[in-house]
Amino acid sequence: VIKAAVIGAGNMGRQHIATLRALALEGLPIEDCVVSDNEIAALSRVAESFGITDTSPDWINTISRDDIDVVHICTPNSTHFAIAKAALLRGKHVICEKPLAVNAEECAELVALAAESGLTGAVCFTYRGYEAIERARRLCLDGALGDVHMVRGGFVQGWLASAMRWDWRIDPSLGGPSRAMADLGSHWLDLATFVTGESPIRLVADLQVIVRHRRRQLDDTRSSAQVHDADVAVTTEDYGSVMFQTDRFPGAFTVSQVSKGYENTFWLEVDGSEASLSWTSEEPTRLRLLPSNDAIDALPSISGHGNTEPAHEPAIQRILRSAYREIWNGLETSSQSVHANLADGLRSAQLVDAVLKSAATHQWISVPSNAPERYAFQSAGAASSANASGIPD
Ligand SMILES: NC(=O)c1ccc[n+]([C@@H]2O[C@H](COP(=O)([O-])OP(=O)(O)OC[C@H]3O[C@@H](n4cnc5c(N)ncnc54)[C@H](O)[C@@H]3O)[C@@H](O)[C@H]2O)c1
């Protein structure tokens, strides 16, 4: 039986706790988790809603416990590295929220540590877990689109459109040197790579702070910046656009956190010589295939769903199920996995670092190629078969 510690009991931490409960109900050998958060109020909420009282405000004590096998990291971005490193050094598997860390150097250290120890490291790029995305990936990698001509897309939100909004992500000491790109662009870059099997090797970016000053709330005590309840000059980007080139095709995408009216709109379009596909989080269970819209009917497990069916919760379940299957079976099963590993987290961070460098220098930046072996041509049958553990897919 596997026992997990969830570090950070905010929005994502609570989703991880709920997902672990759901997977245990499915029959996965997972015990009730231990929770750590440096805010006592967050721990009280966990006790109230989940009945979990095995909690601590001190994450280092929590992850050092002998009975903990897996550490889930659901804290602000700048804390991921220290927690992941400490967990791996103590022989614990790591399941980290994205981004893996706030720069590629930190990510590379984690990749090396995990490789030395043979422990599982997963990064929660949740959109990989959408069923429609898995279909898109298989269509792409099985050659159904022909040669890929280009990839386009974006990820836009509006929750920071008002200068009155504040969040830890705006403080670089918590969110890291990149905001919209690390928060949203990291997801987009990972998903485009997951679906097409190709990662950008050159890129040029424009990043902009649109809301230049923000009112910081009095009750925000988590941030380490000096100013309280004042106009704070914002240094990290609200908006970014990137043009890139992979080994085989070009692409472009835009991210924003200040697009009023957009809650969370993510879209990915892959245009090929034989067919093009597009997916949007507005209709998360559908894939659109062109030139024939009828092609949607060729995807029965998708077309049978209503447009509004919630897809995010099942996606998190698929990601964590995949990571736990790897923990249970050992790393040799990772070619069957849906979840991102630490090398994928590093790749995403290398690209975000390159975006920052490009925006600062107004130059195209090369990003060393990273052969996507684990995406190598994989038939739909192979991708969905082998499951030696008996743990459900
Ligand atoms: N995969 C996704 O789709 C997705 C979506 C949202 C957020 N995230 C990621 O999840 C992480 C958490 O984001 P969130 O939205 O849940 O934030 P949040 O603010 O809701 O929760 C963060 C929690 O961490 C706690 N915390 C802060 N510092 C801590 C420390 N040193 N030790 C212990 N606890 C600490 C806070 O008290 C808070 O309860 C971020 O890295 C974010 O990028 C991922």
The ligand as a Tripos MOL2 file, in Angstrom:
@<TRIPOS>MOLECULE
LIG
   44    48     1     0     0
SMALL
NO_CHARGES

@<TRIPOS>ATOM
      1 N1         -2.0020   21.4920  -13.2660 N.am      1 LIG1
      2 C1         -2.8050   22.5540  -13.3110 C.2       1 LIG1
      3 O1         -3.6580   22.6450  -14.1940 O.2       1 LIG1
      4 C2         -2.6530   23.6290  -12.2680 C.ar      1 LIG1
      5 C3         -3.7030   24.5240  -12.0170 C.ar      1 LIG1
      6 C4         -3.5410   25.4860  -11.0080 C.ar      1 LIG1
      7 C5         -2.3430   25.5630  -10.3080 C.ar      1 LIG1
      8 N2         -1.3210   24.6960  -10.5830 N.ar      1 LIG1
      9 C6         -0.0380   24.7490   -9.8550 C.3       1 LIG1
     10 O2         -0.2470   24.2680   -8.5260 O.3       1 LIG1
     11 C7          0.6030   24.9590   -7.6130 C.3       1 LIG1
     12 C8         -0.2630   25.5220   -6.4790 C.3       1 LIG1
     13 O3         -1.1990   26.4200   -7.0480 O.3       1 LIG1
     14 P1         -2.6070   26.7020   -6.3390 P.3       1 LIG1
     15 O4         -3.4580   27.3540   -7.3730 O.co2     1 LIG1
     16 O5         -3.0870   25.4670   -5.6760 O.co2     1 LIG1
     17 O6         -2.1700   27.7830   -5.2530 O.3       1 LIG1
     18 P2         -2.9170   28.1140   -3.8700 P.3       1 LIG1
     19 O7         -2.4480   29.4600   -3.4780 O.co2     1 LIG1
     20 O8         -4.3790   27.8550   -3.9970 O.co2     1 LIG1
     21 O9         -2.3250   27.0160   -2.8560 O.3       1 LIG1
     22 C9         -0.9780   27.0040   -2.4470 C.3       1 LIG1
     23 C10        -0.9370   26.4700   -1.0120 C.3       1 LIG1
     24 O10         0.4420   26.2840   -0.6520 O.3       1 LIG1
     25 C11         0.5900   26.7370    0.6870 C.3       1 LIG1
     26 N3          2.0020   27.0680    0.8900 N.ar      1 LIG1
     27 C12         2.6750   28.1500    0.4590 C.ar      1 LIG1
     28 N4          3.9630   28.0680    0.8130 N.ar      1 LIG1
     29 C13         4.0940   26.9060    1.5050 C.ar      1 LIG1
     30 C14         5.1820   26.2710    2.1520 C.ar      1 LIG1
     31 N5          6.4100   26.8010    2.1260 N.pl3     1 LIG1
     32 N6          4.9640   25.0960    2.8000 N.ar      1 LIG1
     33 C15         3.7230   24.5410    2.8250 C.ar      1 LIG1
     34 N7          2.6570   25.1100    2.2240 N.ar      1 LIG1
     35 C16         2.8480   26.2780    1.5670 C.ar      1 LIG1
     36 C17        -0.3370   27.9290    0.8130 C.3       1 LIG1
     37 O11        -0.6600   28.2030    2.1560 O.3       1 LIG1
     38 C18        -1.5410   27.4460    0.0060 C.3       1 LIG1
     39 O12        -2.4830   26.7740    0.8190 O.3       1 LIG1
     40 C19         1.3250   26.0260   -8.4320 C.3       1 LIG1
     41 O13         2.6280   25.5900   -8.7250 O.3       1 LIG1
     42 C20         0.5050   26.1520   -9.6990 C.3       1 LIG1
     43 O14         1.2670   26.5070  -10.8290 O.3       1 LIG1
     44 C21        -1.4760   23.7300  -11.5400 C.ar      1 LIG1
@<TRIPOS>BOND
     1     1     2 1
     2     2     3 2
     3     2     4 1
     4     4     5 ar
     5     4    44 ar
     6     5     6 ar
     7     6     7 ar
     8     7     8 ar
     9     8     9 1
    10     8    44 ar
    11     9    10 1
    12     9    42 1
    13    10    11 1
    14    11    12 1
    15    11    40 1
    16    12    13 1
    17    13    14 1
    18    14    15 2
    19    14    16 1
    20    14    17 1
    21    17    18 1
    22    18    19 2
    23    18    20 1
    24    18    21 1
    25    21    22 1
    26    22    23 1
    27    23    24 1
    28    23    38 1
    29    24    25 1
    30    25    26 1
    31    25    36 1
    32    26    27 ar
    33    26    35 ar
    34    27    28 ar
    35    28    29 ar
    36    29    30 ar
    37    29    35 ar
    38    30    31 1
    39    30    32 ar
    40    32    33 ar
    41    33    34 ar
    42    34    35 ar
    43    36    37 1
    44    36    38 1
    45    38    39 1
    46    40    41 1
    47    40    42 1
    48    42    43 1
@<TRIPOS>SUBSTRUCTURE
     1 LIG1         1 GROUP 0 **** ****
